[in-house]
């Protein structure tokens, strides 16, 4: 009997303490958002990949299927955002998870894809979000999910610190995991990282707009066929500029260049163009890449707006790359958006692009796209 009374007393004490702790715990705020997106696409020629307009994938010798008019619709770009925050004993702590269904799987099996997942405390960010190399706000709205071929669209796991100097100046520095993106031969083991990519930026803002200067450096490492570690340092810079021309209109300008920075450039990322191993040697050669875009955003009135964009990407010409590898591409579009309410948007857009390969073979593509989107 005494044993049962003792256990009951311990249980009552534990429940009481938990209840008190719950009452004194900080309130956690949750918010849920995102958008539902339908994209309808008419391809006139050039691309076999429906969901985005990637200039590096334009065929130089298109087959009959790529040269006929084709229609496609997709909702894979639909996005979900989940935000959390609470005032702790050390200050406000926030977190975010964002994703869409734009994974490698398609059709009935489109899987959820992680875009962002990070924790933020004061000036410190831990997790995955847009790279510090280039201001993501410089990329204008497009119906095309890929956006300009030179846009800074990479999202990396990182440890990032940002701060303000005064009302006009701010800066940031980050240790990022950007991936290797190298082309090696069969006698070499896969590349690896022993250090993070170091990225920094400095920003100046005012009534006229905002300018951002960014820089990065990274060690690109691999094993040779004798299992010796080799590597080279890559480096690059970027300029992001937003100039307000009227109360709402603005011009956006972005320029990027460097050695071993291809995976920071939208249409080159993931193709192994950061560097390539010499065919008859064990020396890694980092490839020079460069590009940029200029865009003008105009608001016709409170419900109608448009964007005009021209973008360019270039990769150095070298005998180390195959004849059909990327050399340069152009991208241009014009669009019109209609927003009848705060949460509903419709859009129409025409895109043109061309591709030049290392041996100067060319191909081009043309596309008309439609958008229906509800934000929540």
Phi, psi and omega in degrees: 000314179298325181295317179293322178296321179294316179296320179296318179297319178296320180295315179298319179297317181296316179297319179298316180295320179295320179296319178295319180295320180296322180294325183269351179292147180293147178289131180261124179264133179241145171218148185228134181203193180141205175205153172255129193229127170245127180241121176252133191232133170243110176267122178275325177189161164103309189251138173262344179270118189283317200286340175213161183258094183253112187295331180291348180257005178292126180286140178273339174232075187295141175278175181303323181295325182277352182251011177249159177285128183229149181241143182208147173228144180211150174239016186294338181282355179305140192232148175236134177237138178228120183242146179221149178197149175204153177270105180269181179293343180253004179123183182289129175239129180235161177210158181213141169232130180224139179202167175221189182251025184268054179270183179291339178278148184228178176066224182290349186246027177296120184263157178289136182241130178286128174256305181226146173200107184209159173248140179228129176227115184053242184267003186253132177237133179232117179143201184250129176199190182300139179301151176284349182277087183104142181279116181297337180290348181285341181281120183284169179290134175222153170289320176300125184289334180285320182079185182307143185295343180255005188294148178275083189254005184290137173243123187238149163295140187201164164241116190233141176234127177233152180201162177256143175270314174204198184292344183247334186248141174213166180210166177208152175219141186217147168256112188243153174252099189261351186088161187272310176056049179248155174253113181243168179263178187292339183275359184245135176293169184296152180289167182208170178237134170248348178224152177283165171283131180263122182232138177220155175213161174223138187233144171231130182232159178190188178297335181283337183145212181212142175234139181230127172252127183235152177214152179215155171211147183205153173263123178259114187238154180200166172264139171272183185287356173259012181063027173268145179277130176230163179183166177218152181267128175258156180205151179195171179219160180214147176238125175241130185220127174239118183245120177282122181262326173225196182300323182236334181288152178201156174252132178247134180227135178222134178225136179220144178200153177164179178249120183076032181241016187300326183283358169275351182258126194311302188278353176261340186298134177088003183255007178077024185265006173296322180192161182221144179276133178302141187297321185247023180211182180243027182257128177278130176249118176283139183263139176278130177226155185199162178171188179166171177214160173230137183220147175236126179251126182233131174260114180290321175197202184287343184243344183242137177211161182217158173228138170242129187224136166233135183220149183221143174225137177227146176232140184301147175276127183209147180288349180286338179267149176298158181302326184268008178286164183297141171236309178199159177209155176240152183213130179215145179207161169222140181220170178218124179248141176236123182239089183289340176217173184297334188245000184239130182225138171238149181211153173224142188208139173246132183233140172231144176207156173220162183228138172241130179267177182300329178263018176068019167290150185229157173207158179220166182213149179223139185212145172242131184231149178233147183228137167228125187216137172239128179262146179216000000 
